[in-house]
Amino acid sequence: MGLFSKNKKEVIPEYDKADCEVKKKRMREIFNKSVPDGDTYEILYADMTSSKFERGFVLDTNTTSFYYYIVGFRKSDFDVVLIQVDSNLGDFMEPYHIEMNKVINVSYNPKYNQLCFRYEKNFESFGEILNINGTSSKTLYGPKNIYQPDEIEKFLDFAEDFRASLEEKGFKLEKWKR
């Protein structure tokens, strides 16, 4: 392999397998407690970040917020549910259902492991941008030790199927690269 070779080795992050299983069980417990028929959904961990830049008289400030989610998705009716959790999976918020009938595009950026559900114009929000890469034992923010390659593949399959349904409805979609 040369210096500029395009073949990449898959890097498996350092994680504690036992702790990972405990976290996945806790996520399932939270999801089933919050969502009726929770067992009919596949789940995975995702996060979002938002940045806000403000110019000040003396100093400029840049604030970044981190949000952690349990994402539930069901292929039978293309339902997606987000449950915001804290970094240690202790506290959680009420479930939020993505209005899939308002989604007009689904895109994926494999470089950053970001999946985006973009809403139609004049909707209250641009869309939901989910980072779906999991975490290692050395993660500085959010839950640690969540390794989920199988769950990510299932979620990407779900998103591709939803994209196909959007194409059937006549929506023009952005490129999809996996």
GIKA-V688420 format. One record per residue. N is the residue number from 1. PSI is psi in whole degrees, 0 to 359 (999 if undefined). OMEGA is omega in whole degrees, 0 to 359 (* if undefined). D_CENTER is the distance of its C-alpha to the mean C-alpha in Angstrom with 1 decimal. Layout:
N&PSI&OMEGA&D_CENTER + N&PSI&OMEGA&D_CENTER
This chain:
1&129&180&33.1 + 2&176&181&34.0 + 3&324&183&32.6 + 4&26&181&30.9 + 5&145&179&29.9 + 6&349&178&26.8 + 7&122&181&26.3 + 8&140&173&23.5 + 9&140&176&23.5 + 10&125&180&20.4 + 11&117&177&19.9 + 12&123&182&18.9 + 13&156&175&18.0 + 14&128&177&20.3 + 15&158&179&19.3 + 16&112&185&21.3 + 17&318&180&21.0 + 18&316&179&22.6 + 19&324&178&20.4 + 20&315&179&17.3 + 21&321&177&18.8 + 22&316&180&19.7 + 23&318&180&16.2 + 24&321&177&14.9 + 25&319&179&17.9 + 26&319&179&17.4 + 27&318&178&13.9 + 28&319&179&15.6 + 29&313&179&18.5 + 30&314&183&16.6 + 31&314&181&14.9 + 32&328&178&18.3 + 33&328&186&20.1 + 34&332&188&18.1 + 35&126&174&17.7 + 36&142&183&20.8 + 37&38&182&20.8 + 38&331&180&17.7 + 39&346&180&18.9 + 40&357&180&18.5 + 41&146&165&14.7 + 42&149&179&12.7 + 43&158&172&10.1 + 44&167&178&7.6 + 45&141&174&6.5 + 46&162&175&3.6 + 47&165&177&5.6 + 48&152&173&7.3 + 49&149&174&10.9 + 50&141&180&13.8 + 51&145&179&17.3 + 52&123&180&20.6 + 53&129&179&23.8 + 54&132&175&27.1 + 55&132&180&30.6 + 56&171&180&33.1 + 57&320&181&36.9 + 58&314&183&37.0 + 59&147&170&33.5 + 60&144&180&30.3 + 61&144&175&27.1 + 62&119&182&23.5 + 63&129&177&21.1 + 64&131&178&17.5 + 65&140&178&15.4 + 66&135&179&12.5 + 67&135&182&10.3 + 68&136&186&8.8 + 69&150&161&7.3 + 70&123&182&8.1 + 71&124&175&6.6 + 72&136&180&9.7 + 73&142&181&10.8 + 74&122&185&14.4 + 75&330&186&16.0 + 76&323&180&19.4 + 77&16&180&18.8 + 78&52&178&15.4 + 79&135&177&14.2 + 80&130&181&10.7 + 81&134&176&10.7 + 82&134&174&8.9 + 83&115&179&11.0 + 84&133&180&11.2 + 85&164&175&12.9 + 86&177&188&15.0 + 87&341&179&14.9 + 88&15&178&17.2 + 89&34&178&15.8 + 90&298&180&19.0 + 91&152&178&18.6 + 92&159&183&16.2 + 93&177&175&16.3 + 94&150&180&17.1 + 95&147&177&14.5 + 96&121&179&13.4 + 97&125&174&13.6 + 98&131&180&12.3 + 99&88&186&15.6 + 100&337&177&15.2 + 101&349&177&18.9 + 102&354&180&18.3 + 103&130&181&15.7 + 104&351&179&17.7 + 105&147&175&15.6 + 106&125&179&12.5 + 107&160&181&12.2 + 108&133&176&10.7 + 109&102&184&11.8 + 110&337&180&12.5 + 111&322&181&14.2 + 112&2&184&11.2 + 113&47&180&8.5 + 114&128&175&7.0 + 115&130&184&6.5 + 116&127&170&8.4 + 117&110&183&10.1 + 118&132&181&13.4 + 119&164&177&15.9 + 120&163&179&19.7 + 121&155&179&22.1 + 122&14&172&23.5 + 123&158&186&20.5 + 124&343&182&19.9 + 125&156&177&16.6 + 126&312&183&15.6 + 127&187&179&12.1 + 128&119&179&8.5 + 129&111&186&7.0 + 130&126&171&3.3 + 131&118&189&4.5 + 132&35&187&4.2 + 133&354&182&7.9 + 134&185&182&9.1 + 135&161&178&12.1 + 136&183&178&15.9 + 137&346&181&18.9 + 138&10&180&19.6 + 139&136&182&16.5 + 140&341&181&17.9 + 141&152&176&15.3 + 142&182&179&13.2 + 143&138&178&13.7 + 144&161&172&15.5 + 145&47&173&15.9 + 146&98&180&12.8 + 147&120&191&13.4 + 148&53&181&11.6 + 149&323&180&12.7 + 150&318&179&13.8 + 151&322&179&10.8 + 152&316&180&8.8 + 153&319&178&12.0 + 154&320&180&12.2 + 155&321&177&8.9 + 156&323&175&10.3 + 157&317&177&13.6 + 158&313&181&12.5 + 159&322&177&11.3 + 160&320&177&14.7 + 161&321&178&16.6 + 162&321&176&15.4 + 163&318&179&16.4 + 164&321&179&19.7 + 165&326&176&20.3 + 166&321&178&19.9 + 167&321&177&22.3 + 168&329&179&24.7 + 169&356&176&24.7 + 170&10&179&25.7 + 171&141&174&22.8 + 172&120&187&22.9 + 173&154&175&19.6 + 174&166&177&18.6 + 175&150&178&18.9 + 176&122&178&16.4 + 177&129&183&16.6 + 178&999&*&15.1
